[in-house]
Amino acid sequence: MSLLEVKGLRRDYGSLRAVDDVSFTLEAGGILGFIGPNGAGKSTTLRILATLDVPTAGTVLLDGTSLVDAPDRARPLLGYMPDRYGTYDDVTVREFLDFFARAYGLKGAQRNQRVDSVMEFTGLGPLSEKLTTELSKGMRQRVALGRTLLHDPRLLLLDEPADGLDPRARIELRELLRALADQGKAVIISSHILTELAEICDSCVIIEQGRLLAQGKVEDLLRQSAGTSRVTELTVRLAAAGDEAEALWARTERTLLEQPRVKDVSREGSALRVRLELEADAGPAQAEAAAAALLAALVSQGLPVCAFSPRERNLEDAFMTVTKGRVA
Ligand SMILES: Nc1ncnc2c1ncn2[C@@H]1O[C@H](COP(=O)(O)OP(=O)(O)OP(=O)(O)O)[C@@H](O)[C@H]1O
């Protein structure tokens, strides 16, 4: 039996079906990404898993206990971090965590020990006497994460925890989550920022308009979405700098677009992303031959190509494939 088993989950708000027949499982020690655009039903699902809302239909078992029938028994097993996190004015980090430790029913020495241990784990120790309102967004996020850990839950539900964090804070959050998973906790993390989840999660669920469109291991989703496409993509970089660079980029773009198989070309950071359309039955050998012809065309025009490689598919591509581009 999995730690979490969600089956046929549905939530209707009047005539709106916010969550429609969603099923998935999660094992202890696993990190599951819950991906979907705005309004897909992520927060609604997480709120139900946090026992803050009840489903219209479906079952949710956490360690064999029904969240719907016995929420009081399931609650000690889960920690929930909502997408909007409010701090109280005029409380220090320690006071904030201590307040929630009391709310979780922790007492005396055990309460102090849990607050200390959470502050140490989240690296908040040196900030314990700082007011929560004076903290950076990344540090406030750690306080919010610490709050969900006080009662040592087995399942963590994190609604868009990386939203608005700078890259360093994101990497630190990822390391904290990995450490929690290594301790055997199961983590669900929702996001509409796809690329950030690929690095954090073991598996993913893709949801749109309440419906589950795909689920599986991140690498399997990437492989599946690649298999459904007859388009192959390349990254091209130029050795171009200074005043001439812009003209060279433009000339390269034009040359690429003149080639018969090129479907489109777009700038992606300091590179060009080229989409090649191949025959329906094209295999890897045809894709390589088409790429070689393209490179030859660029070089024969004297364009200073310094890198030319297949573009790695990322979670965003998988998402666009399974949602058929209906959502961005
Ligand atoms: N309490 C509510 N009453 C009525 N409709 C609701 C309620 N909560 C959510 N909805 C609707 O349900 C749908 C799913 O919303 P939800 O907040 O779960 O999406 P989400 O994937 O978390 O999106 P976001 O990324 O914007 O938070 C939306 O159409 C939303 O307007």
The ligand as an SDF file (V2000), in Angstrom:
LIG
                    3D

 31 33  0  0  0  0  0  0  0  0999 V2000
  -14.0410   28.2730   -3.2700 N   0  0  0  0  0  0  0  0  0  0  0  0
  -14.2510   28.2820   -4.5870 C   0  0  0  0  0  0  0  0  0  0  0  0
  -15.4620   28.5640   -5.0950 N   0  0  0  0  0  0  0  0  0  0  0  0
  -15.6910   28.5550   -6.4260 C   0  0  0  0  0  0  0  0  0  0  0  0
  -14.7570   28.2580   -7.3600 N   0  0  0  0  0  0  0  0  0  0  0  0
  -13.5270   27.9610   -6.9220 C   0  0  0  0  0  0  0  0  0  0  0  0
  -13.1990   27.9610   -5.5170 C   0  0  0  0  0  0  0  0  0  0  0  0
  -11.9050   27.6290   -5.3890 N   0  0  0  0  0  0  0  0  0  0  0  0
  -11.4340   27.4460   -6.6450 C   0  0  0  0  0  0  0  0  0  0  0  0
  -12.4080   27.6510   -7.5550 N   0  0  0  0  0  0  0  0  0  0  0  0
  -12.2640   27.4980   -9.0140 C   0  0  0  0  0  0  0  0  0  0  0  0
  -11.7900   26.1840   -9.2540 O   0  0  0  0  0  0  0  0  0  0  0  0
  -10.8570   26.1720  -10.3310 C   0  0  0  0  0  0  0  0  0  0  0  0
   -9.5520   25.5780   -9.8460 C   0  0  0  0  0  0  0  0  0  0  0  0
   -8.9460   26.4960   -8.9330 O   0  0  0  0  0  0  0  0  0  0  0  0
   -7.5880   26.1940   -8.1690 P   0  0  0  0  0  0  0  0  0  0  0  0
   -7.3110   27.3620   -7.2740 O   0  0  0  0  0  0  0  0  0  0  0  0
   -7.6340   24.8510   -7.5720 O   0  0  0  0  0  0  0  0  0  0  0  0
   -6.5390   26.1790   -9.3680 O   0  0  0  0  0  0  0  0  0  0  0  0
   -4.9590   26.2080   -9.3340 P   0  0  0  0  0  0  0  0  0  0  0  0
   -4.5040   25.1710  -10.2780 O   0  0  0  0  0  0  0  0  0  0  0  0
   -4.4730   26.1310   -7.9250 O   0  0  0  0  0  0  0  0  0  0  0  0
   -4.6320   27.6160   -9.9300 O   0  0  0  0  0  0  0  0  0  0  0  0
   -3.5830   28.7550   -9.4440 P   0  0  0  0  0  0  0  0  0  0  0  0
   -2.2570   28.3490  -10.0050 O   0  0  0  0  0  0  0  0  0  0  0  0
   -4.1260   29.9770  -10.1210 O   0  0  0  0  0  0  0  0  0  0  0  0
   -3.6430   28.8120   -7.9540 O   0  0  0  0  0  0  0  0  0  0  0  0
  -10.7340   27.6150  -10.8050 C   0  0  0  0  0  0  0  0  0  0  0  0
  -11.5850   27.7680  -11.9100 O   0  0  0  0  0  0  0  0  0  0  0  0
  -11.2160   28.4040   -9.6270 C   0  0  0  0  0  0  0  0  0  0  0  0
  -11.7760   29.6380  -10.0450 O   0  0  0  0  0  0  0  0  0  0  0  0
  1  2  1  0
  2  3  1  0
  2  7  2  0
  3  4  2  0
  4  5  1  0
  5  6  2  0
  6  7  1  0
  6 10  1  0
  7  8  1  0
  8  9  2  0
  9 10  1  0
 10 11  1  0
 11 12  1  0
 11 30  1  0
 12 13  1  0
 13 14  1  0
 13 28  1  0
 14 15  1  0
 15 16  1  0
 16 17  2  0
 16 18  1  0
 16 19  1  0
 19 20  1  0
 20 21  2  0
 20 22  1  0
 20 23  1  0
 23 24  1  0
 24 25  2  0
 24 26  1  0
 24 27  1  0
 28 29  1  0
 28 30  1  0
 30 31  1  0
M  END
$$$$
